Amino acid sequence: MKKSYLFLVILMLIASFVRFFRFTDYLEFLDDQGRDAIVMKRILIDHDLTLLGPGTSVGNMYLGPLYYYAMTPFLALTYPDPTGPAYGMALLGVMTVALVFLLGKEMVGERAAGMAALLYATAPVVMHLSRFSWQPNPAPFFGLLMMWCTYRALKGKTWYWLGVGLSFAVMTQLHYVAMLTLFPSAMLFLYDAWKHPKKRTTHIQIALLSFFAVFLVFSPLIAFDLRHDHLILKGFQEFLTSQHQTSPLSDRIARFFLDLHGRGLQTIVETLGLPHTTMTDREVNTILLVVFIVSAIFIAYTRVKKNKNSTAELILYVWIGMTIIGLCMYRNTVYPHYFAFLFPAIFLVTGMIFAHLASLRKFLLPVVWGVVALLALLNAGQLSIWRHKDSDMKLFRTIVQDISSSIKPGERYNLALLNSNREYRAMKYRYFFEVSDKQPQSQYDYMNLDKLIVVVENGEQPLKAPIFEVQQFMREVKKPVLLTKKSYQGKIIEVYVFSRK
């Protein structure tokens, strides 16, 4: 027991160090983070409550506002500095590492959970999502909670299914791809109901309560949709239409199996931190993927043959398998944050494989632990935190201080940004102007401006940019006057202030 607690302390120290080391220097604060910080600031300072979360990359679909309300207290701790939500996310990341060990210990055994947690603590993909504030980033925590509640429920504690329902309700507020968890959860729920017919009434009650929880969480979105001519519902319909395939069935089947290979590599091997940039990497990773799958199946077969409980394997394999199949149905690019809820499952199965290998011979135990520790160390070595980098936040503050002197009290002004990410409304800069004593107009209001601030990150000529944010000002002013031009980071970033006269 003492060794277990000591290991947990060491694990949390490692997880905390790699998540908080040079935190503000490497803090990612892009357009989405600026947008979120502005919404939280308006909730906190202006008491302007919202029914909507951020928009998705598809049509007029929006997530719910739960993330905003959960992170606003963290912004309050550091306001006007916007780093509070990022600190909250890093703290949640450390907690998730601890829970991979503590909850995983109950599901797959202490040794497997320990190995899984150590690998999880330094995995680059996991680490990246733990060091900045973004709506999908809490998904691993709630995904793990959802799997553990499923495990408890299948072990006879039926009311834990309600925890599954609540976790699902939260995760669908983080990213809509998390709806894929409905399928493994529903399948296991129906299996449990079939296995225990005497608890049918309890299962029905839990299903109704879970549905109510999902409805409650989505009620702000539903209210908004009813007030705005079913805007979000139409966005869903547009998305579903875009996913429809018209190619022959044989082509779709061939494409599915190709996608199965690619999605398997991405969700399993690349999540574990293995390189994947060259064709050789892909070939090696394919072999490792086959080893992973065969080992996982062999472990399950061995446990069933020995009449050992295999509930955890059932849950983990169903989750991983059905998520990968679901991702194969998605026709657009898949990014790691889409399936972040699956991260703990990937590492727990990996921990099981290493633990099984260590149990084959007594001398293998220290060898396997050494390999796991080496892999964790190699993953830590890939992290960007070891390289020198100037703080973006410091740069943004400097720009605001420099440019604010060009804005007179009461003047109507707005911002535009020219960069490769098409972040035209400059939300990452806008936040720092928003919390100053000279607030810009709304990101939707570019009419009748006295001045326009254009931040250029891609070398483009500011007044020739074919975007509404610039061209609306040009249509009204015709011949704007350049008041100020300042360069930063060796002319990588240039800031222009244009005036009507």
N, C-alpha and C positions, 0 to 999 in steps of 0.2 A: 504493500500500500504506500509506504514512504517513497519507494522508487517511482511509483506511478505519479505521485504529487511532484516529486523532483523533476521528472520528465516533463510534466505539464508546465512547471515554472520555466524551465529552459526553453521549451517550445514557444511559450508566450513572449519570452525575452527576444528570441530570434524573430518571431513574427512582428513584434513591436519595432524592433530595430530597423528591419528592412522596409517597414511601412512609414516610419516617421523620420528616418535619416534624410537630411537635406530636404525636408518636406516642402517648404515654400519655394525653394529653388526649382524643384521639379514638378511643381503643382500645375496640372493641366487646367487652363482656364480659357476655353474656346467659346464659340458662339453659343452653344447650348448651355454652358455654365453661366455665361453672362445673362442669358435670358432667364434662367432659373433664379439666379441671384436677384434680378430685378423683381420678379414675381414675389419672392420671399420678402424682399425689402418692402414691397407695397402691402403685403399682409402684415408685416411687423410694425412698420412706421405709419403707413397711411390707412391701416385697417381696411384695406381694399381686398375683400375675400374673393376667391375665384371658384368657379364650378369646374373649370377645365385644367387638365394637366397639359404637358407639352404636346404639340402636334407630332405625328409620325411622319416618316419619309414617304408615305403613300397617301395621296389624295387628301381628303378632309377628315382623316381619322385622328382622334385625340385620345390620349391616355387620361386616367383620372387624376385628381389633384392630391391624392393621399401623400405622395412623396413630398410635395411642397409643404404641407402642414407638418409632416414629421421632421423635416430638416430646418424649418424656420426657427425653432428654439436654439439650434446650433449656430445659426447666423446671428441670433441675439447675443450670443456669448462673445463674438468678435466684431460685431458691427461698429463702424462701416466696412471694416476689412471683410471680404467675402470668403475667407478661408474656413469659417466655422463649419459649414456643411461637409467640406472635404475632411476635416478632422473627425467629424462624426462618422464618415464613411470608413476612414482608416481604422477607427476604433471598432466598428462593426466587423471589419475584416479580421482584426485580431480575435474578436469573439468567435468568429466563424472557424478560425483555426483551432481554437480551444474546443469548440463543439464537435468538430470533425473527430477529435480524440475522445471526448467524453461521451457523446452519443454514439459514435462509431464503435467504441469499446463494447457497448451493449449489443450492437448489431452484429459485428464481425469479429469481436475479440480484441483484447488489449494490444497484442502485438501487431496485428494488422492495422488497427486504428492508429497506433503510434507511428508506424511507417507511413501510412497515408497522410497523417497530419504533418509530419516533417517535410514530405514532398510538397504538400499543399502550401506550406508556409512560405516557400521561396519560388514557387512556380511563376514564371514571368507573366503569363496571361492572367493568372489570378491576381498577381501583384499589381499589374497595371490598373485593373478595375478597382483596386483597394485604395489607390492614392489620389483620387479626385472624386468630386461630387457629380453624379449623373444618375438619372432615373433607373436604369437597369442594374446598377452596381450592387444593390442589396440582395439580388436574386439568389446567390449561392446560400446565404443565411436562411432564407425562407424555403429554398429547395431542400436543404438538409433537414429543416424542421418538418417539412411535409413528408419526407421519406421516413423519418423517425416516428412520426405520429402514425403513419401507415404500418410500420413495424409493430408498434405497441398495439394497434387495433387488431392486427392479424394474430397477435399473441393472446388475444382474448379480452383485451380492454377496449370494448366496442366503442365507447364514447370518444376515444381518440380520433375516430373518423371525423368528428367535428373540428378537431385541430387541423386535419387535412383540408377540410372545406374552408376554414379561415385562412390558412396559408395560401391556398389557391386564390382566394379572393384578393389577397394582398399582391401576389405575384402578377396577376393580370393587370394590376395598376402600374407595374414596373415595365412590362413589355408584353405585347400581345402574343408573341411567339410562346410565352409561358403557358398559353392555353393548351399547348401540346401535352402538358402534364395532366390534363383532364382525362385523357384516354387511358394511360396506365392506372391512374387512380380509380377511375370508374370501373375498369376491368377487375382490379383487385377488390374493390368494394363489392361488386356483384359476386365475385368468387367467395368472399367472406359471408355474404348474405345466403348464398346457396349452401355453404358448408354448415351454417348455423341457423336452420329454419326456425328454431324456437325464439330467436332474437329478431324476427322479421319486423315486429312493431318498432323495436329500437332502431333498426336500420332505416325504416321509413321516417321516423322522427328526425334522425340525423340528416338524412337527405334533404328534408324540408328546411331544417335549420341552416344547413350549408347553402341551400339555394337562397334563403333569406339573407344570409351574410353577404353573398355575392351581389344580390340585388341592392343591399344597403350600401355597399362600397361603390357600386356603379350608379347610385341614385343621383349624384350631382351631374354625371354625364347624361343620364336619361332626362333629367330636368332641362338641361341645356338643349338637348336634341329636340325635345318637344317644343321649346320656345323658338327654335331656329329652323323650322321646316325640315326636320330629320336630316340635318347636315351630316352628322356622323354616320347614321345608318346608310345614307347614300355613299359615303366614303367606303364603308365596308362592302357594299355591293360593287362599287368600282374596283376594289381590290380583288374580290372573288372573280370578277369577270376577267381581270388581267391575268389570273392564274390558270384560266381555262386553256387546255391544249387541243389543237385541231389536227395534229400529226397522226399518222397511222398507229394503230395499237402496237405493232411490232417495234416501231421506232421509240415509242414511249416506254416500252418494257426495257429495251436496250439502254435507253437514257437513264432509266431508274437504277439499273444495276451499276452503271458508270457512276451515277451520283452516290449510290450506296458506298462505293469504294472511297470516293472523295470526301463525303460527309463523315465516314468512319475515321479516315485519317485526321480530319480537322477536329472532330469532337473528342477523339481519344488520344491519339499520338501527339498531335501538336499542342493540345491542352496540357499534356504532361511536361512540355518544355523542350521537346526535341526539335532540331533544326529542320526546315522544310523549304529552303529557298532554291535548291538545285534538283535536277532530275535524279541524281544519285541519292540525295536525301529522301526523295519520294519512294525510290525503290527500297531503300533500307527501312523506311517507315512502314511500307506495305508489309514487309516481313515481320516487323515488330507488331503490327496490327493483327496479323494472323496468329502470332505467338500469344498476344493478349487474349484473343477470342478463344483459341484452343485451350489455353490455361484456365480461363474462367469456366468454360464448359466442363473441363476435366475436374476442377474443384467441386462444382455442383454435382457431377456424377458420383464422385468419391463420397461426398456427404450423404447423398441419397442411398447409395449402396450400403453405407454403414449405419443407415437409419438415424442419422443425425439431423437436427433441425436445419432446414435450408431456407427459412423465411426471408432472411436478409438477402441471400442470393437471388431469390425470386423477385423481390422488390427492385434491387439494383439492376438486374438484367432486363426486367420488363421496362423500367424507366429508360435505360440507355438504348435498348433496341427500338422501342416505340418512338423515342425522340429522334433518333437517326432516320427512321422511316418517315416520320413527319417532316423533317428538314428536307428530305428528298422530294417531297411534294411542292416545296417552295421554289419558285422559278427564278427568284432574284438572288443577288449575292448574300451569302450568310456570313455574318461577323461573329466573333466569339461572344460578345455580350448578348446575342440572341439566345444562346443556350447556356448562359451563366448559371442557371438553376441546376444544371447537370454536373457542374464541376465537382462537388463533393462525391457524387456517385462514381465518377471516373477514378478519383483518387482512392476511394474505399475499395474498389475492385482491385486496383493496382496494389494496395496494401495487402489484400487477401492473397494475391498471387505471390508476393514476396514472402509473406508469413508462411504460406504453404511450403514454399521452397526451403525456408529456414527450418521447418519441422521435419524434413526428410532425413537429415543426419544432424547429430549434435554439433559437429564441428562447423556446420554451415551457418549456424545462428550468428556468430560474430562476423562471418564473411558477408552474409546478406545485409546485416545492419551497416557494415562498412560501405557496401555498394549503395544502399539507400542514402547514407550520409554524404557520399561522394556526389551522387546525382543532385541532392539538395544543394550542395556547395557549388556544383557546376551551374545549376539554374540561377543561384544567387549571383554568380559571376557574370551572367548575361544581362543583369539589371542595369538600367541606364544611370542609376544613382551614383555610380562610381566615377562617372565622367563629369568634368566641370561644366557648369551651365549657369548663366545669369538668370535671375528671377524675372519671369514675364510680368509678375504683379508689380514689381518695382518699376519696370519700364512703363506699364500702363499708368501708374500714378505720376511718373515724371511727365508723360505726355499731357495728362490732364492739367497738371500744374503749369506747364509751359503755355498751353493753348488757352487756358481760362482767362488770361490777361487780355486776350483778343475779343472776349465776349463781354459786352456791357450789360449791366442789370436790366432785365425786362426785354432783352432782345429775343426774337424767335430764331432759334437755330436748330440744326439737326446734323446727324452724322451719316456718312457713307463709308464703306470699306471695300477696297478692291484687293482681292486675293484669290488664290487658286481654289479655295473652298466655297466660293460664292456666298460669303457671309456678308451680304451687301449692307445690312442694317447695323453692323458694327456693335453687336451686343456685348462683346467682351470689353470693348472700350466704353460703351454706353453706360455700363453699370457705374463706372468711376465718375462719369459726368453726372449721372443720376443722383449720386449721394453727395455731390458738391452743392454749393449755394447757388449755382447757375444751371438749373436743370434744362436739358434739351426738350424739344417737342417729342411726342410719342413716336415710336418706331413706325407708326402708320400715317403720320402727319408730315408730309413734305410740301405742303401748300403755303404760299405767302411767307417764306422764310426771309429773315434779314441776312442770315449767314449760313453757309454750309461748310462743315468740316469734312474733308475727304482724307482718309488714311489709306495710303497705297503700300501694299506689301509685295506686289508682283511687278513693279516697274512700269505699270500702265500709265498713260497720260490721263490725269484725273477727269478733265472736262470732256474727253472723247469717249468715256466709258458708256456703252449702250444700255445703261440700267436706269430704271425709273427714278431711283433715289438721286441721281445726278441730273438726268435729262429734264425732270420736272423743274428743277432750279434753273436750268439753262433756258427752258421755254419762257419762264417768267422774267428772267433777268437779261437775257440776250448777251450782254457783255459784262460778266462779273469781274470784280476787282480782286486780285490776289493780295490779301493783307499780310499773310504770314506763310512761310514755308520753312519747316524744320526737318532735319534728317536725324535718324537714330540707327544705331548698330551698323555704322559704316554705310549709310544710305540704303540699307536693306528695307527700312521703313521710312517713308516720307509722309509728313502731315501738312496738308494745305488748308488754309482758311480763306474762303471766298466770301465776298460781301456784295450786296446790291450796288453799293457806291463807295 
